[in-house]
Amino acid sequence: MATVPLGTHFRHCCRLESPKIRTNSRNSKRSHLYYNRKGSFVVKNGAKFHKFRPSFDCRVLSTTVRASSNSSTSDTAVLDAPFSDDVISRETFPLQRIEKVEGKILIRLDSGKDEENWQLTIGCNLPGKWVLHWGVNYENDIDSEWDQPPSEMIPPDSITIKDYAIETPLTKSSPVTETDSIHEVKIDFNTKSSIAAINFVLKDAETGSWYQYKGRDFKVPLVDFSYANETALGTKQGFAIWPGTPGELSGVVVESENSVSEDENKSDKLKEFYEEHSIVKETLVEHSMNVYIKKDSDASNNVLHMETDIPGDVIVHWGICKDESLKWEIPSEPHPDNTSVFKNKALRTQLQHGCTGVFPLDEETSGFLFVLKLKDTNTWINNMGNDFYIRIPNKSISQNPENNTDEEAVSGAYTDEIIDEIRHLVTGISSAANRKTKSKEKQEIILQEIEKLAAEAYSIYRSSVQSLPQEIDEFEAVDVDVEPPVKVSSATGSGFEILFQGFNWESNKSGRWYMELQEKVQELASLGFTVVWLPPPTESISPEGYMPRDLYNLNSRYGNFDELKALVKKFHQVGIRVLGDAVINHRCAHYQNQNGVWNIFGGLLNWDDRAVVADDPHFQGRGNKSSGDNFHAAPNIDHSQEFVRKDLSEWLCWLRKEIGYDGWRLDYVRGFWGGYVKEYMEASKPYFSVGEYWDSLSYTYGEMDHNQDAHRQRIVDWINDTNGSAGAFDVTTKGILHSAIERTEYWRLSDQNGKPPGVLGWWPSRAVTFIENHDTGSTQGHWRFPGGKEMQGYAYILTHPGTPSVFYDHMFSRYKSEISALISVRSRNKIQCRSTVKIVKSERDVYAAVIDDKVAMKIGPGHYEPDGGSHNWKMAAQGNDYKCSTNF
């Protein structure tokens, strides 16, 4: 199964983040029990192969590939074949494939020592670090979300997950055979309790994978039900395990007329049973590919050699390019053996013995483009969604290999060109500023070009090459001192934004929130905020606005159309930009279809069920499969439909024009592919945008792991899918701050490379940092920041790069003066989203850093004073376990 995050924190009052199966490709099918997934088809017949720009991805040249279960499971070493002096260039690409191993989830119900005490056993016969994620439903409350069981029912070594679930590790039992053993957990329960059902999913803590029943939770009923779903398992035994989703049970089961009364013993209805359910565990297997170019001893031209350790038959789908356009062309003959022409667009060559190939290059060849195909599994391998590209060295370089630096040998395609162009553009800004000859508009265009080049260079920045990150760091540290700050891109505004969330979970209850917020506009401007995020404006089934129905109806519980427009205008008058909360992952329907399912929409966007994804069983959509995780409380919109994207783009443009929104906060972006966001951003041209990509960090038995690279990787992947057209809330940083401050483990605030461990440590210009919002705090409190220590969190985010966000409840509280002082420090010292961080201390009881060589800060009870030297540090802000000094 694919590695997936579990949403451990609930979304809004009616949202439950169920574990989802996550795939790397938006076109990949979700895998679940009984579903045999083939490889992810990155390149299909008839596709265009001229796409070459490197993806802005942290996993440099890593490619996930699915293989059949009979593939080799042995570890593979990186190829390191000896090369002769005639080799003029060489590149090594690390690759990955997913290997499948089949196994079983074992479920058994046994009567105990008496009629009242029973035992449920759940096991797995595959190796791994297995954890049972489970909870219960109580009688007369079957429509509610998961609840925690009573304490006497919880096995040893379990941990609680908020207030709704338990995680219990499975322990290894005695081997079934010499080579096989079972991991299992036993749950004891009393039949006289008020528990109606036990819910669970199985998690492999080693890979982060979640295993469900056909994409839904396992459920074991402990009371007698009759089923609307005739496919329920185990009914022959008088007992069943059936799929269900918390909050959606009313559509799956109904009480039987013969249900057990309160004074009857449930054991009269329970039957012992044993069931097995097939699962497929997927593990990453590392491979590599060497590509090197050498002079042909028999001719003046070069030849390209390719070898890989991927098992099985490998086909190279390839072409050449003769100029910088990188357009695929078929080279002139001779071609290698076992080569065929594909639709007059490319050649296909099977590697000899499955792993090596030699490709002649004529004199006019400037580049070699290719993708790989595994013949046995019909799986394509590309370079993070793009074609592999090998630049062919020109003769002046190839004839003098000694002149090639190590950097040129390992940096990969595009490195020199990108870095040189960034330097050129940065020099252009500096000279323009000195000569005063270029307009602000011209400087803005140059900065936008740098942003685009940085997107191409980011995979280099995240690579193991040490010299290149320094080059990019120089770019990140560029101090463009232009007054007023010029616009850089739609994702980051000017780079100096300070965001204010202008509402909480209760704001809708006044019925006149827009009017109330107008009274605070002037104060917010004086405090130093530059952007405000307003609540969802549309008519909604839920009063908070996150279950929208008629998108063009802007009369909500917060106020009406005219009040909203007046509020936005007033913010503009004091120089504050305004973000609208755009909920476009899902939409509540107006009408039912012929089956009584709510999936027909009214209003100006009167879509039918073609606008609903096909793989959410609750809403019977006729669209395509979802490109992300489904949100089961409302129909999930199928953004692959052209009419949907056209309508949503027009709606966003209408909001920009009619209301005056300057940008967007995008709700639940895990639900749809970031490439669609790119299209919406290009259409609506926002000044600033931020997406809510929220899933669980990595924990081991309740303790947060130090390395959270996988978590921030998922957020960066989404930003990358948008082509950098939107930032994202830095959930990674929030989670790490939680553990660091709550547990006095400030060492967590430095990653293995001595950088900030959140998204702001990898892509600061796209990281929107925060410590609380309407979901995590307010009256919901799903993931509340450690109480009484909020100011340590603000001391961190308001002094560090990224775009900091301040929550309404904190700003208008006893913390107002302290937050205001930190905002003043940030503004006076021109700390921005790309500022540089030098971590000075990251120890058990103290974290300290110097930002832009202008601000020195520390949080935690431990001691730190900034070094003097050439600096004249002066205290600028301080409070409970935090200090902030500035350099005068």
N, C-alpha and C positions, 0 to 999 in steps of 0.2 A: 504493500500500500504506500501511497505517497506520503512524504513527511508533511505533517500539517500542524498548525497552531490551534490550540483550543482557546476560545474566547472565555477566559475565566471571569470576566467582569461583565455584568449585565448591561444591556443597552436600553435605557428608558424604562418606564414602568412596565411595559408589556413585552420587552425584548429579552430573549434568552439566547445567549451565544452558545449554541450547540457546537460540539466538535465537528469540523468539516474536513473533507478530503481535499487537499490543495495540490494542484498540479502546476508545473512550471510554464506550460503553454496555455494561452487563453482558449486554444482550440482543442485542448486535450479533454477527453471524457473523464468524468469523475469515476473513480474506482470504488467498488464496495464489494461486499461478500457476494460470491457467485458471478462476479463480472470479470471476464478475462480481457484485460486492456492490452491493446497492441501499442506499438511505439508511437510516440508523438510525432506526427508528420509535419516537420518543420518546412520541408519543401515538397510540393505536390506536383503531379503531372500538369504541365501547362503553366506552371508558375513562372514569374519573371525572376531572373537570377542576377540582375545587375545591381541589386541593393548591396552596398558595401560598407556604409559608415559604421564604425564600431559602436556597439551599444554602450551607454553610460552605466556600466555595471561594475560592482565591486569584485565579482568573481572573475578575475582576469582569465579570459579564454577557457573557462570551464563550461562543459556542455553536458547536460544530463541526457542519458540515453537509456531506453528500456531494452532489455534483452530477455530471451526466453529462459525458462527455469533450468534448462539443461546447460546453460553457459558455465564456464569455469568459475569456480569460487575462489581460486587461489589468488593470493596477493600478487600484484604485478609491479615490477620495478620500472622506474623511469628509464627509457631507452638512453643508452650512452655509448653508441657505437663509435669506434675510432674513425677519425677523418684525416685524410691526407692533406698535403699542402695546397692541392688544387681546389679545395673547398673555399669558396669566396663569401658565402654567407650561410647562416644556419639559424633556424627557429625551432623551438620546442613548445608544443601546445599540450598542457595537461587536459585530459578528458576524463569524463566519468560516465559510467553506465549503471543502471539499476538492475540488480540481479534478484530474481524472485525465488522464494522458497515457500512451498505450500505446507500448511499445517491446519490445526483445528483449535477452535475455542470449545471447551468442554463445560457443560452446565448440568448440574445434578441437584435434585431436591430430595432430601431424606427426612423421614420422621425422626425425632430425637428420642430421648430416654422416656418421654411420656407424650401424651396427646397434645400438650400445649406447646412444647418446645421442638422446633424444627430447625433444619440447617440447609442453607443454600451454599453449594460449592461451585466456584467458577475457576477454570483452569485453562492453560494453554500449553501445547506440547512443542512449541518452538523455543529455541534459545533466545534470551533477551532479558532486559530489565523491565519486567512487566508490572504495571500499576493499574489497579481497578479504580476508575473514577465513577462514583455511584452516589445515589441519593434515593429518597423515598417519596411517595405520594400518600397522603393520609385520607382516610375515608371521609366522604362528604366534601372533599376538597380536590377532586380529581382534575379540575380544570386549572389548578394552580401550577406554578413552576416547581422544580425540584425542592425538596426540603431535606434538612439533615435528620438522620435517624436518632432515636434516643441513645444516650451514652452507653447503656448496657449492651447495645447491639453493635457497637463499633469495635472491630478487632484491634489487637495491639499494633503499635507502630503506625497507626493511621494518623493522617493530618486533616484538618478542616480546611475547606476552600470557601472562604467568606461564610455566608449563612445558608448555603444551598447544597453543598456537596461534601463528600469525603473522598480522600485518596488513600488507598490501602495497598501496600506492596504485596505482590504474590511471592510466595516462598517456594523454593525448590523441594519437591517431594522425593521419595525414593525412586530410583530409576525404574521405568517400566521394562526396559530391556537394557542390554549392555551399553547401547549408544543413545538411548532415548530416556527422557525424564519429563516430568510435568511440573510446571509452576502453578500454584493454586492458592486460593484464599477461601476461608470458610466464614460464613456470616450466620450467626445464630439469631433466631427471632422467636417471639412468643405469639402464638396465634390469637391470643386475647387482646393484643395491642390494636391500636386503631390504624395500623399501616395497611394501605390498600394495595400497594405495588412497590417493587424494588426496581429502580432504573439503573442502567450501567452502560458504560463503554469501556473498552480495554485500551490501555496506552502502553506503548513501548518507550520507556524513558531514554533508551539509548539512541533512538532515531527520532523521537518526537512524533511518531505515527500514531494515529487513532484508528481503532477498529470498531465499526458499527454494524448494524444489521440493515443491509440495503440502504446505507446512507442515513439511517435513523437509529435512535437509541434502542438497546435491548430493554424489554420490560417483562418483569415476572409478576403477574397478578397474584395477590394473596386473598382475594375475595372472588366470588363467582360473577362472571360477566358473560353476556352473550355478545357476539361479534357482528359488527356491520361488515367487517372485512373477512371474507371466507377463506382467505389465504393464510390465516393465522396458523402458526406451527403448534404442534403438540396437542391439538384438540382431541385426538384419539385417546390420549391418556387422561382426558378430563381436566387437563391443565395445559396452559399454553405460554409460549413466549411470543410476543408480537411487537411489531414496530410501533413506535409512538413518539411524539415530540411533546415535551412539556409545554403546556399552554394550548395544545391542540387536541387533547384527548377527547374532547366532546365530539369531534368528527370521526373518531375511530371506534369508540366503545360506548355502549349504553348499558344501563343496569338491567340485569335479568329479572323477570318477575319472580324467580325463585331465589333471588339473592339472599345472602345470609343476614338474618336479623341481628341486632346489636347483642342480644343475649345468647346467640348460637355460637358454637365453637367453629372457627374457620377450618380446623383440622378435619371436620366432617366432609368438607368439600375438596381439600387438597389431596393430591395424589402424588406419590413418589414418581420421579421420572429421571431420565438421562437423555441428553441430546448433544449432538456435535454439529458445529458449523464451520465450514471451510473458510480459511483466511489465506492470504498470500502476503508474506512479509518481504519487503523490498529493502535491500541494502546497497549502498553505494560501493562500487568497485572502481578503483583508480586506474586509469590508463594514460598513455601519452602518445604523441605523434611527433616525429622528427621530420622536418622538411629542410633540406639543404641543397644549395646550388653549387655546382662545380663546373670547371671548364672541361669541355669535351676534348679528350686527347686526340681524337681523329678529325676534329673540325674546329672552326673558329667560334662556333656558337656555344652556349651554355646548356647544361642539362639539369633538370630538377629531379632530385631523389626524394622519395617519401617512404616512411616506414612507420608502422604502428604495432602495438602489442594487443590490440583488440582481437579477441578470438573470432573465428569464423571468417566467411568470405566478405571482404570489404570492397565496395565499388566506389570509385572516385568519379563524381559528376563534375566536369571541369571545362574551363575555357580560358582564353587569354584576353588581355586588353593591350592596346597599342598606344594609349595616351592617358591623360589624367581623367578622362570621363569615366573610366573603369566600366565600359560597356563590354558585355560578354561577346566574344567572337570565337569562331572555330578556327584553330590554327591550320596552317597548310600541312600537307603530309611530308614525311612519314609520321604515322601515329603509332603509339605503343601496341603491342599484341593485346588481344582480348578487348579491343576498343570498338564501340559502336557509336553512331551519330544519333543524338536525341533531338528530333523535331527541328533539325537545322539550327539549333540554338546552342547546343553544347555537345560534349563528348562524354562517353561513359567507359571507364577502363577498370577492369577488375584487377586488384592488386595480386601480384604473383604470390602463390602460396598463402594468400589471404592477408599478407602483411607488408609487402614491398612493391614499389613501382618506380619506373624511370620515365621521365617525360622530356622529350627534346624541346628546346626553346630556340626559335629563330631570332635573328638579329633585331627585328622590329618589336619584339615582345618587351613590354614594360612592366607587366604584372600578370600573375597567375591566380585565377579565382577558382574556388572549388567548394563543394560540400561532399560529405561522405554518406554512404548508404550501407547499412548492414543487410546483406542479402537475405539471411535466414529469417530475420524479424521484420523486414520491410521498414526499418527505422532510419530516419535521417539524422545526421549529426552536422550541426553548423556552429558558427562562432557567436553564441549568445543571440540568436535570432538573425544573424547576418552571415553573409558568405565569408569563408576564409579568404584572405587576400595576402599574397606574397609579392612584395615589390622586388623586381629584378634589378640588381645593381647595375648602374651604368658602367661603361668600360673603364672610365678613369678610376673608378673605385675598385672594380673587379680585378684590374691588372695590378693593383697595389693593395693587397689584402692587409699588409702590415699597417696601412694608414687607417684601417677600420678600428674605431675604438670599441671597448667592451660595451659601451652604451649602445652603439649602433648594432652590435651583434645580438643583443638581447631585448632591445626595447620594443621590437615588433613593428608592424606596419604603422605608418603615419606619424611616428613619434617626432622625428626631426622637423617635419613640416609644421606640425601643430605647435610645438614649442617655439619654433622660430617665428611663427605668425603671431603667437601671443606676445612674444617679446616686441615684435614690430608694432603691434597695436598699442601695447602699454607705452612704448616709447612715443608713439604718436600722441597719446593723451598728455604725457608729460611735456612734450615740446609745444603742444597746443596751449597748455596752461601757462607756459613761460612766455610764449610769444603773443598770447591773447589774440590769436588770429582766427581761431576756429570757434564756431558757434556752439552753444550748449546742445543744439540738435545734432550737430556733427559728432560731438563727444558722446552723446547718447547712442548713436549708431555704432560707434567704435566699441563701446562697452557691451552692447548687445551682441556684436560679433565675437567678443571675447567669451561671453557666456556660452555661445554655441560651440566655440572651439574647446572650451573647458569640458563640455559634455562629451566630446570625442576623446579628450585626453584623460577622462576620469578613470577608465580601465587601466591606464598607465599609472596614474596616481595611486591606485590600489594594488599595484603589482609589487613583486618583491625587489624590484630594482630600486636601489637606494638613492641614486642621484636625481632621478626624475621627480619623485615627490617633492624634493626641495625646490625644483623649478616651479611646480604647481603651487607650493606653499608661498613662493614669492608672488605669484599672481593673487592668491587669496589675501595676501597682506597688502596689496596695493591700496594706498590711501588716496582716494580721489576726493580732494577737498574742494568741492564745487558748491557754491551757495547760490540759490537753494540746491539741495541734492538733486541730481538728474535721475530720471527713471532708468533703471538697468534692464528689467524685464518684467513680464507679467507675473512671474513667480515671486519676486523679491521686492517689488516696489523700488524704493531708493536704496534699500539696504539698511536704513536707519529706523525702520518701523518699530513702534512699541504698540502692541495690540491690547485692546480692552474688550473682554467679553461682557456685553451690555445686558445681561439677563441671568437669571438662575431658574431652577426647576419650578419655582412658585410664581414667577413673574406674570404668567397668564391669568392668574386668579383675580387681579385687580380689574381686568377688562379695559384698562386705559394705560397700559404700560408705555406706549409711545409718548403719551402726554406727560407721564411721570418722568421719563428719561429726558425729555426736553429741558426739564428744570436743572439737569445735571450737565448739560452740554458744555457750558462755559467753564465749569469747574474741571471737567475732564481735560479740556484744552489746556488749562493752566497747570494741570498736573504733568503734562508732557506727553499725553497719548497722541498718536498720529493716525491710528486706525481703530474703528470700533466694529465689533461683530454683533449683529442684531439677530433675534430669533427667527425661525421659519415664518414667512409672511403669509402663507397660503391657508385657505380653508382646510381644516383637518379633522379627522375622526377623533384624534386625541387632542386635548386642549393645548398641549405643549407644542403642537405643530409638526410632529415627526411621523404622522400618519396622513400625509396630504391626499386630497381627493381632486378638487378642481383647482388646477395650478394657476389659472387666470383670475380666480376669486381671491382678492387680497384683503378680504374682511375676516380677520382672525380674532382670537381671544386677546391678542395684544393691542388691537385697535383696528381702525379701518384704513382704506386706501389713502384717503386724504391726510390722515394723521401720520401715516408712515412717510408719505412724500414730504410733509412739512418737517418731520424729524430729520430726514436725510438732508434736506436743504439747510437746516440749522447747523448740523454737523459740518457741512461744507463751508458755511460762513465763518467758522472758526478754524478751518484748515484741517479737519479730521476726515479721512476717507471712511467709507462705510462698506462692510461686507454683508451680503445677504446669505442666509443659511439655506442652501439649495439641497433639497431632499429629492434626488432623482434615481436612487436605487430601486425604490418601490413606490407604489401608488395604490390607494384604496379605490375600489371599484364602486360605481353607482348602481349597477344592475347585475342580476344573476343570469347565467346562461341556462340552457334547457335542462341541465342537470342540477340546477340550484346552486351552482358555484359562482361566487362573486368575482367575475373577471371581465366585465363589460363596463367601459368607462363613458362618462358623459362630459358635459361642459364643452369648451371649445376644442379640447383634445379628446374627441370621442372615439378612442381606440377600441378595437375588439380584442379577442383573446390571442390574436397574433402578436400583440405587444407584450405578452407574458411569456416568460421562459418556460420551456417544456419539461424541465427536470425538477420542478417543485410540485409534488403530488397533490398539494393542498388546493391548487388553483387551476389545474388542467389547462395550462397555456398551450398554444399552438405555435409558439415561436421556436427559436433554436435553444440549445442547451445554454445554461448560464455561463458567463465568462468569469464568474467569481463565486463567492459564497452566498447561498440563499438566506434571505431573512424571512422566516416563515410566517410572520404575523400579517403580512400583506402581499399582494401579487408583486413578484420581482419583475422589473421591466427588462425586456430583451433589447439591449442597446445595439445588437447586431442588425436590427431592422432599420433600413434607411429612412423610412417615414418617421420612426421614433426619434432618430438623431436629428432629423430636419426639424421636427416639431420642438424638441428640447432646445436646440440651438436658437430657434426663433424666439422661444420663451425667455431664454436668458438675455438675448438682445433686447427684447421688449422690456424686461426689468431694468436693464441698464439705461434705456432711454426714458421710460415712464417714471421710474422711481428714482433713478440716479445712483444706483448701486455702483461702487467702484471695483468690486470683486466678489469672490465667493468663498464661503466655508462649505465644503462639500461633505455631506453626511454619508457615512457607511460606504466608503469607497472600496472596501473589500468585496463588495457585491458585484463589481463590474470592472472590466479591463481598463487599465490606465490609458490605453490608446484612444478610447472613446473620450476620455477627459481631455486629451490633447485636442481633439476635434472641437469640443465645446469651448475650450479656451481660445482656440484660433478664431472661432466664430464670434465670441462675445468680447474678446480683447480686454480682459480685466487688468487692473493695475496690480492686484495682489490676490493670490488664491492659495488656499490650504485645504488639504484633504484629511479626513479622519480615518486613518488606517490603524485600527485598534485590534490587537490580538494579544495572546498571553506571552509573557516572557518565559525564560527557561528556568525551571526549578527542579531540584533533586530532593525528594521527600520533604518538601516544605521550605527548603533553604534555597534562596536564589543563587543561581550559578554566577560565578564571576564573569565568565565569557558570555556576553549577550550578542555576539556578532551575528548569529543566525536571525535574531529578532530584528536588529536594525537593518540587516540585509533585506528582509522582506519589505520593510518600509522603503528602503532605497530602490528596491526592484520596482515598486509601484511608481515612485517618482520618475524612475528611468523610463517606465512604460509611457508616462505622460510626456516624454521628451523634455523633462524639466520645466514643463509649463505650469506646474503647481508644486507648492511645497507640501509638507505633511507635518502633523503634530508629532513631536518627538516623544512618543510613548516610552521608548527605551530609556531616555533620560529620566522621565518621571519615575519609572519603576526602580531604577538604580538609586535615585535619590531617596526613595522610600526606605530601602534596606540600609543604605549607608547611614542615614540619620536615625532611623528607628533602632538599629542594632549597634550603633556606634562602630561602624565598619567603613570609615571614610576612604580606606584603600580601594574600595569599589569604584571610586570616581576617576580612576586612571586605568585605561586598558593596557593590554600587553605591549603596546607600542608607545606608552606614555602619553596618549592622547585622551581627550574626553571620550567616555565609553558609549555615548549615545549617537544618534544621527548627526548631531552637531560636530562630532569628531571626524565624520567622513564627508558630509556634504552640508556644511553649516549654512550656506545661503538658502537651502531648502528646508531647514529644520525650524519648526515653530515650537519653542519650548514652553512648558506650562507645568504647574503643579496641581491644578484643580480646574474642573469645569462643572457644568450643570449635571453631568452624569456621575462623575467621580465624587463630587462633594454635594453641596446644597442639601436638600432634604432626602435625596436618594442615597448618597453616601456609599456608592458601590465600591469605591476604591479611594477612600479618604486619606489625605496626606497626614502623616503623624501629627497628632494634636499638639498644639502649643509650639510646634517647631516650623511653622509655615515660613517664618522669616528667613530661616536658613535656606529654604528652597528658593525664595525670591532673591536672596543675596547671591545665589549661584546663577540663576537664569538671567538676572538683570545686569550682571557683569560679564557674562560669557557671550560668545558669538551665537548665531542663530537669531531668530526673531522672538522675543519674549512676549508671553500673553499673561495678563493679569485678570483674575476672576472677580466678578462683581462683588461677591460676598466678602472677599478679602479687602477689596479697595475701600468699601464703605463699612469699615469695622475699626476696631482699635488699632489695626495695623496701618491705617491710612498714612500717617505721618512717616512711618518707617519706609513704606513702599515708595512714597513720594520722594524721600531722600535718595533712595537707590536709583529711581528713574532720573533724578537730577544728576547723579554721578555719571550715569550712562550717557545722558545727553550732552553734558558739559565736556566729557572726554571723547565724544564722538565714537563710542563703541558701536560697532555695526555687525551685521550678520556674518561678515567675513573676517572679523578681528582675529588676531592670533592669540593663542593661549600657551603659556609656559607653566606647566604644573611643577610647583616647587616642592610640595609635600602631599603625599596621599598615604597617610598612616592610619592606625586604628582609630585615633581620636581627633584627627585634624586633617583637613584638606586645605591647601593653599595654592594660589595661582596668581600669575601676573599677566594681565591682558593688555596687549598693544604697548607694553612698556609704560603704560599710563596709569593703570589701576592695579593695586595689589589687594587681594581679598583672602579671607579665610573663613571657614565654617567648622564647627565642632568645638568641643570643650578644651581641646589641646591648645598649646601655645604656638604662636607664630608671629614674628615681626619681620617686615620686609627689610632686606639688606639696604644699607645706606649707599655707600660708594658715591657715584655721581648723581644719585637720586636724592631728592628732597621730599620724602614721603610725609604726608599730612593726613591725619584722620578725617575721613569724610562722612562715614556713616557707621554706626555700630548698634548692636543690640544683643539679645540673648544668644550667645555662642556664635556670633558672626561679627566680623569687622571688615571695613573697606577703607583703603587709603588711596590717595591720589598723588601723583608726582608733580610738584610745583617747581 
